[in-house]
Amino acid sequence: FNAIRSCRRRAQTPVEDSPVARVLYQNEDMASLHQKAVATRIRILLGRKGLGIADAFAFFDVNRDGNLSPAEMYGGLQWLGLNLVPAEITQLISSFDTDGDGTISLEEFRSALD
């Protein structure tokens, strides 16, 4: 973002003083927006591979226990071509994980990507 902004001819103002800051009041709003963007990117990449949500879940679930661990999620996203750092994977898991068990079930995966 900063690299793109630096190429512009307009005066450089901090993001906090921009119109975006008026819409996104808190850091949680930015985090939520980022998680939605990642989920959209996952859906797009699954579509390019010709995989449905349930098929992708089965492919990512290496140990076949019905839940995606952070390592399985990381491996699946790497295979899709979505390179996230471990901190982003942790945030993604926590946003997808509605029951708080630290893993993602098929229902959680489906509801996060639908």
C-alpha positions, 0 to 999 in steps of 0.5 A, spaced: 500 500 500 505 504 501 509 503 495 503 504 491 501 511 495 509 513 494 508 513 486 502 518 486 503 525 485 498 527 491 500 529 498 502 523 502 497 523 508 497 517 513 492 512 512 489 514 519 487 521 516 484 518 509 477 517 508 478 509 509 479 511 516 472 514 517 469 507 514 474 502 518 474 505 525 478 500 529 483 495 527 478 489 528 475 492 522 481 492 518 482 485 520 475 483 518 476 486 511 483 482 511 480 475 513 474 476 508 479 478 502 483 471 504 476 467 504 475 470 497 482 469 494 481 461 497 474 461 493 477 463 487 483 459 487 479 453 488 475 455 482 481 455 478 483 448 480 476 445 479 475 444 486 468 445 490 469 446 498 468 439 500 473 436 495 478 441 498 477 440 505 478 432 503 484 434 500 487 438 505 485 433 511 491 429 510 490 425 516 482 424 515 480 426 522 475 430 519 478 437 522 483 441 519 489 443 523 493 449 522 499 445 519 494 442 514 491 448 512 498 451 511 499 445 506 493 446 503 493 453 502 501 453 499 498 448 494 493 452 492 498 458 491 496 462 497 503 463 501 501 466 508 505 467 513 504 463 520 501 469 523 496 469 518 494 462 518 493 463 525 488 469 524 485 465 519 484 459 523 481 463 529 476 467 524 474 460 521 474 456 528 467 458 531 467 452 536 474 454 539 477 447 538 483 450 534 481 446 528 476 447 522 471 442 521 468 441 514 462 445 516 466 451 519 470 451 512 464 451 508 460 457 512 467 461 512 467 460 504 460 461 502 
